[in-house]
Amino acid sequence: MRPGWTEVAYRYDGSFAGFLSCVFDSYRYREAPAAFSCPEEDRVSLYPERPVETDAGHARRVFRSLKEKISPEAQRLASHAFLTCLPERECAIWRFIEMGYDIGPGVTYWLTDQRVAPLMEAVRHLYSEAHLLKGFARFSDTRGVLAGEIAPKNRVLPLLRRHFCDRFHGETFLLYDRTHREVLLHHRGQWAIRPLAELDLPPESEREAGWRQLWQRFYHTVAIEDRYNPRLRMSNVPKRYWKHMTELRGELEDGGAPSPRQPAEGVLPRRGG
């Protein structure tokens, strides 16, 4: 902690703009954040607690300073680290920003420093999960709207937005993040990410059920029996993704992958990983 600075616990609204407002206040009032919390969190701090109102002007000034006083790479690292599931990520990002203001552009090359390394690792995990979900996310036709659900560890919707908006440019679709209770909405080239406490989709239609069965049949048909390797499949497609994947959801409900010689009713044998 810097000499003469007071340790405090900040309470903010949980948004990135709110966090940047906390960074602004920490330098304005010479305070070192010892903890961050949101209104919905029931946390008790031993440090003096101070609420911080989100100020868009302050947030923009801090965000711009990350690029101008440190580097564009540092700005990107800080903003993407906020999307990760890193424990106490706000404190970790604040320590990185403080270090960046002192060191300058070279801060992102201090790869073994404990103020940099955890953020780098967390962001790599974020990128990896977003990359996997570009292939693992599944959509169903729900009354003319393509709807999908995911349950990621990180807040990946901002990273998935461009991929799916480009891929389904002419479609109306939604992708719901059940972990973080937010949804990506797209309609006629316009998109938005909004908080959503719960999503209850209507039952699948007969037409949608038929399409799902065709996809499952295709998945089992193209498999190669001699290369059946459930351990390798779980390595390439972790089991936590199966719940929202049409072709694997049934196997999860059955407690695991069935033998390729004992197919589920109505589908061809499961032959490969």
WONOR-V329929 format. One line per field, one symbol per residue. ss: DSSP state (H for helix, E for strand, - for the rest). Layout:
ss->???
This chain:
ss->-----EEEEEEE---HHHHHHHHHHHHH--EEEEEEEE---------EEEE----HHHHHHHHHHHHHHH-HHHHHHHHHH-------HHHHHHHHHHHHHHH-HHHHH-------HHHHHHHHHHHHHHHHHHHH--EEEE--EEEEEE------HHHHHHHHHHH-----EEEEE----EEEEEE--EEEEEE----------HHHHHHHHHHHHHHHH---HHH--HHHHHHH--HHHHHH----HHHHH--------------------
